[in-house]
């Protein structure tokens, strides 16, 4: 993948398409499903925060099918898959001292999630 030159940025922004794709990809999860994030440690790009790896959450929303940034960013293709909003309790992420009333929502792709 060639780097974008400064002179080409305006054109790229005006003619870019979004990351949503119109592909028929089956969802692995439904709203309300419990999930476990994978404990991955890739050398390159990932949008799964380290603090949320190997943690339990609940699918709050299915946004539809999007380009998977981990493969797309390194020129390995779009690998379209569902993107979900996943709810984690603060205590699940940061332990018993965190507020029992607080939650964190992360937008995560199928490849980051397993059934709980």
Secondary structure by P-SEA (a helix, b strand, c coil): cccccccaaaaaaaccccccccccccccccccbbbbbbbcccccccccccccccbbbbbccccccccccccccccccccbbbbbbccccccccccccccccbbbbbbccccccccc
